[in-house]
Amino acid sequence: MKKTVISVVGKDKVGIIFHVCQYLAGNQINILDIAQTIVQDWFNMIMIVNIQESDKDFATIASELKKIGDEIGVTITLQQEDIFDMMHRL
């Protein structure tokens, strides 16, 4: 399993989860866990996904998710789970 962390941050609006999940489903990326909150008008979401079944590599997925974020006005980042874990242990 290739666990990967997706972070989505931006002003809340209709369709953020839809656009992200539509991309994931269309690329055989399974959502393992998801948490989202809205603080005042700010949308925050973290997803743990498995990209192992996708035909696309990590860099392509990251680039395409960033493009979707740009189109809908949020920041979407993709990090490998082991790197994410190491960053948050410090």
Residue, then its C-alpha position, 0 to 999 in steps of 0.5 A: m500500500k502506498k499511503t499518501v496524505i492530501s491536504v486541502v486549504g482555502k476559503d470555503k465554497v460549494g464543491i471542494i470535496f466533490h472536485v477532489c473526490q471526483y479526481l480520486a475516484g477517476n484515478q483509482i485512488n482509494i480514500l482510507d481516512i478523511a477529516q475536514t473542518i471549517v474554521q470561520d470561512w476557512f476550509n481544511m481537509i486532510m485525507i489519507v489515500n492509497i495511490q497504489e492502484s492508480d496508473k499515475d505516479f506520485a508526481t503526476i497526481a500531485s501536479e494534477l491535484k494542484k491544478i484542480g486546486d488552482e481552478i477551484g481556488v484552494t491549495i491542494t498538496l500531496q505528501q508521501e506518508d513517511i515524509f509527512d510523519m517525519m515532518h510532524r515528529l520534529 
